[in-house]
Amino acid sequence: MADKDKDGDGVDSITSLPDEILQHILSSLKTATAIKTSTLSKRWRHVWFGTPSLYLVWMGHDMNFDSINKTLARYTARKMTSFQLYSGKNIGAPEIDRSIELAMSRNVETMSLDIRFSDE
């Protein structure tokens, strides 16, 4: 018979880590993936809000700028170490401006923009 875990108490040791460590881990993921962790438990619901990095990827015909704006509005970290924005599809100037303004307001250390424009 297999043990639940090494010490047998069934405790989730990752969830018990401090927010700062969880946020550091989540900052290595694309922001959309980090947000999905909010469904793991109540404890995880707001952890991604304070990650030190945002990595936004806007692609395809299903780009929903309202959800992107909500994502940016929920972001609470005071200091941002990294901001990456990739758009494989046309994106409007207001969305670009809002993203850059957010990063600048958080004293971003590193910013990377890869924005594709076409005549479509």
C-alpha positions as CSV (number, residue, x, y, z in Angstrom):
1,M,0.0,0.0,0.0
2,A,1.4,3.4,-1.0
3,D,1.9,6.2,1.6
4,K,0.0,9.5,1.2
5,D,3.3,11.3,1.6
6,K,6.6,10.8,3.4
7,D,5.4,11.8,6.9
8,G,1.9,10.5,6.4
9,D,0.0,13.7,7.4
10,G,-1.3,14.6,3.9
11,V,-0.1,18.2,4.2
12,D,0.5,20.2,1.0
13,S,4.0,21.7,1.7
14,I,3.8,24.0,-1.3
15,T,0.7,25.8,-0.2
16,S,2.2,26.4,3.2
17,L,5.1,28.4,1.7
18,P,5.0,32.2,2.2
19,D,3.3,34.3,-0.5
20,E,6.6,35.9,-1.6
21,I,8.0,32.4,-2.5
22,L,4.9,31.3,-4.3
23,Q,4.9,34.6,-6.2
24,H,8.5,34.1,-7.2
25,I,7.7,30.7,-8.5
26,L,4.6,31.9,-10.4
27,S,6.6,34.8,-11.9
28,S,8.5,32.2,-14.1
29,L,5.2,31.3,-15.8
30,K,3.2,33.1,-18.4
31,T,0.7,35.3,-16.6
32,A,-2.3,33.3,-17.9
33,T,-0.9,30.1,-16.5
34,A,-0.1,31.8,-13.2
35,I,-3.7,33.0,-13.0
36,K,-5.0,29.5,-13.4
37,T,-3.4,28.5,-10.1
38,S,-6.0,30.6,-8.4
39,T,-8.4,27.7,-8.8
40,L,-6.2,25.4,-6.6
41,S,-7.6,26.7,-3.3
42,K,-8.8,29.8,-1.5
43,R,-5.2,30.2,-0.3
44,W,-4.0,30.5,-3.9
45,R,-6.9,32.7,-5.2
46,H,-5.0,36.0,-5.0
47,V,-1.3,34.9,-4.9
48,W,-0.6,35.7,-8.5
49,F,-1.7,39.4,-8.0
50,G,1.7,40.2,-6.4
51,T,4.1,38.3,-8.7
52,P,7.2,40.3,-9.4
53,S,6.9,39.6,-13.2
54,L,4.2,39.7,-15.8
55,Y,4.4,37.9,-19.1
56,L,1.4,38.7,-21.3
57,V,0.9,36.9,-24.5
58,W,-1.9,38.2,-26.8
59,M,-2.5,36.1,-29.8
60,G,-5.2,34.9,-32.2
61,H,-8.7,36.0,-33.0
62,D,-9.9,35.3,-29.4
63,M,-8.0,38.2,-27.8
64,N,-10.2,39.6,-25.1
65,F,-9.0,43.1,-24.1
66,D,-11.5,43.3,-21.3
67,S,-10.0,40.3,-19.5
68,I,-6.5,41.7,-20.1
69,N,-7.5,45.0,-18.6
70,K,-9.0,43.2,-15.6
71,T,-5.8,41.3,-15.3
72,L,-3.8,44.5,-15.2
73,A,-6.2,46.1,-12.8
74,R,-5.8,43.2,-10.3
75,Y,-2.0,43.3,-10.3
76,T,-0.9,44.6,-6.9
77,A,2.9,44.2,-6.8
78,R,4.6,47.5,-5.8
79,K,7.8,46.6,-7.5
80,M,8.0,44.8,-10.9
81,T,11.2,43.1,-11.9
82,S,10.2,42.1,-15.3
83,F,7.4,42.9,-17.8
84,Q,7.1,41.1,-21.1
85,L,4.4,41.7,-23.7
86,Y,4.1,39.6,-26.8
87,S,1.5,40.2,-29.4
88,G,1.3,37.9,-32.5
89,K,-1.7,39.8,-33.7
90,N,-2.6,43.5,-34.2
91,I,-3.1,45.2,-30.8
92,G,-4.4,48.7,-30.3
93,A,-2.4,51.6,-29.0
94,P,-4.6,52.1,-25.9
95,E,-3.9,48.5,-24.8
96,I,-0.2,48.9,-25.4
97,D,-0.2,52.3,-23.5
98,R,-2.1,50.8,-20.6
99,S,0.3,47.9,-20.3
100,I,3.4,50.1,-20.4
101,E,1.9,52.6,-18.0
102,L,1.3,49.8,-15.5
103,A,4.8,48.5,-15.8
104,M,6.3,52.0,-15.4
105,S,4.1,52.8,-12.4
106,R,5.6,49.7,-10.7
107,N,9.2,50.9,-11.4
108,V,9.8,47.9,-13.8
109,E,13.5,46.9,-14.0
110,T,13.3,45.1,-17.3
111,M,10.7,45.5,-20.1
112,S,10.5,43.5,-23.3
113,L,7.9,44.4,-26.0
114,D,7.4,42.2,-29.1
115,I,4.4,43.7,-30.9
116,R,3.5,42.8,-34.4
117,F,1.6,45.1,-36.7
118,S,0.1,44.3,-40.0
119,D,-2.2,45.9,-42.6
120,E,-5.0,43.4,-42.1
